[in-house]
């Protein structure tokens, strides 16, 4: 019997990434915790062929570390987006056992969680410093080593109720402290193959979404001279709907990895998501036609002097 494939996630266990991965893959994989989002991305390889990585929160927006990782040359070559998962996120304020709210001198959590709970923190812990750490479960673990008898100030963490139960010596002071009751995070499923079936998940009749990275090719730039105009800005914004022949579902932007100031890279998610469910032969034909339009759009961008890379299909 062959070993189960490994899946990387942002740890420690109990993080929202861990919960989302468990919901999506259950016992079909072995779980391999990583200490940062960039480590999760870099872990994807023949040894760890799968990963789950947070992409966007419904309240706090895009996860910057994920899009920074997607700028790398490995994205679209050896690491691909193969699907998505959504997790309803409910946060708790957690302290060491017996610590009252008035003794809290610092709040620790992932940047996203701190942002998602900003109204609660401003109302109940005004002026208390907020410290960013790699994950919510890392925050829960770390406050066990703060407060009396340590060199660290008494701290609270923001994490899930399930996470709080994983570490002995923690109490939940407040439940569901997120700003919005509908708070949700969307995760990308990453894989080292664009076509290998994902374990424990039925393959969709046809792929309907794609993530495209659009950028300028590297150009020489003289120090002290004004940056060249971003030629892609007009191309992406004004012709996006016609470039790929299907709906643009999401557009994100990050600074490029070139040395040119204010040069950007765009991440465009496109897809045919309103088409009816078709028979297997019709689905295959529909997918082929959609992929033809997708690659024709990439060719148009390249003909206009840009670079375009397919980062994922699902």
C-alpha positions as CSV (number, residue, x, y, z in Angstrom):
1,X,0.0,0.0,0.0
2,X,1.5,3.3,-1.1
3,X,1.9,6.2,1.4
4,X,-0.6,9.0,1.3
5,X,0.5,12.1,-0.5
6,X,1.7,15.0,1.7
7,X,0.0,18.4,2.0
8,X,1.6,21.5,3.3
9,X,-0.3,24.1,5.4
10,X,0.4,27.1,7.6
11,X,0.8,25.7,11.1
12,X,0.9,24.9,13.9
13,X,-2.0,22.6,14.0
14,X,-5.2,24.4,14.8
15,X,-4.7,27.2,12.4
16,X,-7.5,28.2,10.0
17,X,-5.3,26.8,7.1
18,X,-5.2,23.5,9.0
19,X,-8.9,23.4,9.6
20,X,-9.6,24.3,5.9
21,X,-7.2,21.5,4.7
22,X,-8.9,19.0,7.0
23,X,-12.3,20.0,5.7
24,X,-11.2,19.6,2.1
25,X,-9.0,16.5,2.2
26,X,-9.9,14.7,5.5
27,X,-7.8,11.5,5.7
28,X,-6.7,11.3,2.1
29,X,-3.4,13.1,2.8
30,X,-0.6,13.4,5.3
31,X,-0.4,16.9,6.8
32,X,2.9,18.8,6.8
33,X,2.9,22.0,8.8
34,X,5.0,25.0,7.7
35,X,6.0,28.1,9.7
36,X,5.0,30.8,7.1
37,X,2.9,31.2,3.9
38,X,6.1,31.5,1.8
39,X,7.3,28.2,3.4
40,X,4.0,26.5,2.4
41,X,4.5,27.7,-1.2
42,X,8.2,26.6,-1.3
43,X,7.3,23.2,0.1
44,X,5.3,22.2,-3.0
45,X,7.5,19.6,-4.7
46,X,7.5,15.9,-5.6
47,X,8.0,15.2,-1.9
48,X,5.1,17.4,-0.8
49,X,2.9,17.6,-3.9
50,X,0.0,19.5,-2.4
51,X,-0.7,22.6,-0.3
52,X,-3.5,24.8,1.0
53,X,-2.7,28.5,1.1
54,X,-5.0,31.5,2.1
55,X,-5.9,33.7,-0.8
56,X,-8.5,36.3,0.4
57,X,-10.7,37.2,3.3
58,X,-14.2,38.6,2.8
59,X,-13.5,41.4,5.4
60,X,-9.8,42.2,5.2
61,X,-9.1,41.5,1.5
62,X,-6.3,39.7,-0.3
63,X,-3.5,37.9,1.6
64,X,-0.4,39.7,0.5
65,X,2.1,37.0,1.3
66,X,0.2,34.6,-1.0
67,X,0.4,37.0,-3.9
68,X,4.0,37.8,-3.2
69,X,4.7,34.0,-3.5
70,X,2.8,33.9,-6.8
71,X,5.2,36.4,-8.3
72,X,8.0,33.9,-8.1
73,X,9.2,32.1,-11.3
74,X,8.1,28.7,-9.8
75,X,4.5,29.7,-10.0
76,X,3.1,28.4,-13.3
77,X,6.2,26.1,-13.8
78,X,6.4,23.8,-10.8
79,X,3.6,25.1,-8.6
80,X,0.0,25.5,-9.8
81,X,-3.4,26.6,-8.4
82,X,-5.7,23.6,-8.8
83,X,-8.8,24.6,-6.8
84,X,-10.3,26.6,-4.0
85,X,-11.8,26.0,-0.6
86,X,-13.8,28.4,1.6
87,X,-13.8,28.5,5.4
88,X,-16.2,30.4,7.6
89,X,-14.0,32.1,10.1
90,X,-15.1,32.8,13.7
91,X,-12.5,34.3,16.0
92,X,-12.1,34.2,19.8
93,X,-10.0,36.2,22.2
94,X,-7.8,33.8,24.2
95,X,-5.6,34.3,27.3
96,X,-3.7,32.2,29.7
97,X,-5.9,30.5,32.2
98,X,-7.0,32.9,34.9
99,X,-5.9,36.2,33.2
100,X,-8.7,38.8,33.2
101,X,-9.2,41.2,30.2
102,X,-7.9,44.2,32.1
103,X,-4.5,42.5,32.5
104,X,-3.9,42.1,28.8
105,X,-1.1,44.4,27.6
106,X,-0.7,43.0,24.0
107,X,-2.8,41.2,21.4
108,X,-1.1,38.7,19.1
109,X,-2.3,37.1,15.9
110,X,-1.9,36.8,12.2
111,X,-2.2,40.2,10.4
112,X,-5.5,39.1,8.8
113,X,-7.1,38.1,12.1
114,X,-6.1,41.4,13.7
115,X,-7.7,43.2,10.8
116,X,-10.8,41.1,10.9
117,X,-11.3,41.9,14.6
118,X,-10.3,45.6,14.6
119,X,-13.7,46.9,15.9
120,X,-13.7,44.6,18.9
121,X,-10.1,45.4,19.7
122,X,-10.7,49.2,19.4
123,X,-13.7,49.0,21.7
124,X,-12.5,46.5,24.4
125,X,-8.7,46.9,24.3
126,X,-8.1,50.5,23.1
127,X,-4.5,51.5,22.8
128,X,-3.2,47.9,23.4
129,X,-0.4,47.1,21.0
130,X,-1.1,44.4,18.3
131,X,1.7,42.1,17.3
132,X,1.6,40.2,14.0
133,X,2.8,36.5,13.9
134,X,2.7,34.0,11.1
135,X,-0.5,32.2,12.1
136,X,-3.4,32.3,14.6
137,X,-2.3,29.0,16.1
138,X,1.3,30.3,16.5
139,X,-0.3,33.2,18.4
140,X,-2.2,30.9,20.7
141,X,0.9,28.8,21.4
142,X,3.0,31.9,22.1
143,X,0.9,33.5,24.8
144,X,1.6,30.5,27.0
145,X,5.1,31.9,27.4
146,X,4.0,35.5,28.2
147,X,3.1,37.3,31.4
148,X,4.1,36.6,35.0
149,X,7.5,34.9,35.3
150,X,8.6,35.8,31.8
151,X,10.1,38.8,30.0
152,X,7.0,39.2,27.8
153,X,4.0,41.3,28.6
154,X,0.7,39.6,29.4
155,X,-0.8,38.8,26.0
156,X,-4.0,37.7,24.4
157,X,-4.3,35.8,21.1
158,X,-6.9,35.8,18.4
159,X,-7.7,32.3,17.1
160,X,-10.5,29.8,16.6
161,X,-12.3,28.0,19.5
162,X,-11.0,24.7,18.1
163,X,-7.4,26.1,18.2
164,X,-7.8,27.2,21.8
165,X,-8.7,23.7,22.8
166,X,-5.5,22.3,21.3
167,X,-3.3,24.0,23.9
168,X,-3.5,23.3,27.6
169,X,-3.7,26.3,29.8
170,X,-5.8,28.7,27.7
171,X,-9.2,30.3,28.4
172,X,-11.5,31.9,25.9
173,X,-12.5,35.4,27.1
174,X,-14.8,36.2,24.1
175,X,-16.3,34.3,21.2
176,X,-17.1,35.5,17.7
177,X,-15.2,38.8,17.9
178,X,-14.8,39.2,14.1
179,X,-16.2,42.4,12.7
180,X,-18.6,40.6,10.3
181,X,-20.7,37.6,11.1
182,X,-20.2,36.4,7.5
183,X,-16.4,36.5,7.8
184,X,-14.9,33.9,5.4
185,X,-11.5,33.1,4.0
186,X,-10.9,31.6,0.6
187,X,-8.0,29.3,0.1
188,X,-6.1,28.1,-3.0
189,X,-5.3,24.5,-3.4
190,X,-1.7,24.2,-4.8
191,X,-0.2,21.2,-6.5
192,X,3.1,20.4,-8.3
193,X,1.1,19.2,-11.3
194,X,-1.5,20.9,-13.5
195,X,-3.3,17.7,-14.3
196,X,-2.7,15.0,-11.7
197,X,-6.0,14.1,-9.9
198,X,-6.3,15.6,-6.4
199,X,-6.7,12.9,-3.7
200,X,-10.1,12.6,-2.0
201,X,-11.8,15.0,-4.3
202,X,-13.9,14.2,-7.3
203,X,-12.7,15.9,-10.5
204,X,-15.1,18.5,-11.9
205,X,-16.6,17.7,-15.3
206,X,-14.7,20.5,-16.8
207,X,-12.3,23.2,-15.6
208,X,-13.9,26.7,-15.5
209,X,-11.4,29.0,-13.9
210,X,-7.9,30.1,-14.6
211,X,-5.4,32.4,-12.8
212,X,-3.2,34.4,-15.1
213,X,-0.2,36.4,-14.1
214,X,0.4,39.4,-16.4
215,X,3.6,41.5,-16.3
216,X,6.0,43.6,-18.3
217,X,9.2,42.0,-19.6
218,X,12.3,43.2,-17.8
219,X,13.5,46.5,-19.2
220,X,16.7,48.5,-18.5
221,X,16.1,51.5,-16.2
222,X,18.6,54.2,-15.5
223,X,18.9,55.4,-11.9
224,X,17.5,58.9,-11.5
225,X,15.3,58.8,-14.6
226,X,11.6,58.8,-14.3
227,X,10.0,55.3,-14.4
228,X,8.5,54.3,-17.7
229,X,4.7,54.4,-17.9
230,X,3.1,51.1,-17.0
231,X,2.1,49.8,-20.4
232,X,0.1,47.0,-18.9
233,X,-2.2,49.2,-16.9
234,X,-4.1,50.3,-20.1
235,X,-3.9,46.8,-21.5
236,X,-5.3,45.0,-18.5
237,X,-8.0,47.5,-17.5
238,X,-9.3,48.5,-20.9
239,X,-9.2,45.1,-22.8
240,X,-9.6,42.6,-20.0
241,X,-13.1,41.4,-21.0
242,X,-12.2,41.0,-24.6
243,X,-8.7,39.6,-24.1
244,X,-9.8,36.3,-22.7
245,X,-13.3,36.1,-24.1
246,X,-14.8,35.4,-20.6
247,X,-15.6,37.1,-17.4
248,X,-12.8,38.6,-15.2
249,X,-13.7,37.4,-11.7
250,X,-10.9,39.0,-9.7
251,X,-7.9,41.3,-10.4
252,X,-5.1,41.7,-7.9
253,X,-1.9,43.7,-8.2
254,X,1.5,43.6,-6.6
255,X,4.8,45.3,-7.2
256,X,6.9,43.3,-9.7
257,X,10.2,41.6,-9.0
258,X,12.0,43.8,-11.5
259,X,14.2,46.8,-10.5
260,X,11.9,49.3,-12.2
261,X,10.1,51.6,-9.7
262,X,6.3,51.3,-9.7
263,X,6.3,48.4,-12.2
264,X,3.4,46.0,-11.4
265,X,2.4,42.5,-11.9
266,X,-1.3,41.6,-12.2
267,X,-3.1,38.4,-11.2
268,X,-6.3,38.0,-13.1
269,X,-8.8,35.2,-12.3
270,X,-11.0,34.5,-15.3
271,X,-13.7,31.9,-15.9
272,X,-16.9,30.6,-17.4
273,X,-18.8,30.1,-14.2
274,X,-22.4,30.6,-15.4
275,X,-22.5,27.8,-18.0
276,X,-25.0,24.9,-17.3
277,X,-23.8,21.4,-16.3
278,X,-23.2,19.5,-19.4
279,X,-22.8,15.8,-20.3
280,X,-19.3,14.4,-20.1
281,X,-18.5,14.7,-23.9
282,X,-20.1,18.2,-24.1
283,X,-18.1,19.2,-21.0
284,X,-14.8,18.1,-22.6
285,X,-15.6,20.0,-25.8
286,X,-16.6,23.1,-23.8
287,X,-13.4,22.9,-21.7
288,X,-11.3,22.6,-24.9
289,X,-13.0,25.6,-26.5
290,X,-12.5,27.7,-23.3
291,X,-8.8,26.7,-23.1
292,X,-8.4,27.8,-26.7
293,X,-9.8,31.2,-25.9
294,X,-7.6,31.4,-22.8
295,X,-4.4,30.7,-24.8
296,X,-5.5,33.1,-27.5
297,X,-5.8,35.8,-24.9
298,X,-2.3,35.0,-23.6
299,X,-1.0,35.3,-27.2
300,X,-2.6,38.7,-27.5
301,X,-0.9,40.0,-24.4
302,X,2.4,38.6,-25.6
303,X,1.9,40.2,-29.0
304,X,1.3,43.6,-27.3
305,X,4.7,43.2,-25.5
306,X,3.6,41.8,-22.2
307,X,4.3,38.5,-20.4
308,X,1.4,36.2,-19.4
309,X,1.7,32.9,-17.5
310,X,-1.1,30.4,-16.5
311,X,-0.7,29.9,-12.8
312,X,-3.6,27.6,-12.4
313,X,-6.7,25.8,-13.8
314,X,-9.6,24.4,-12.0
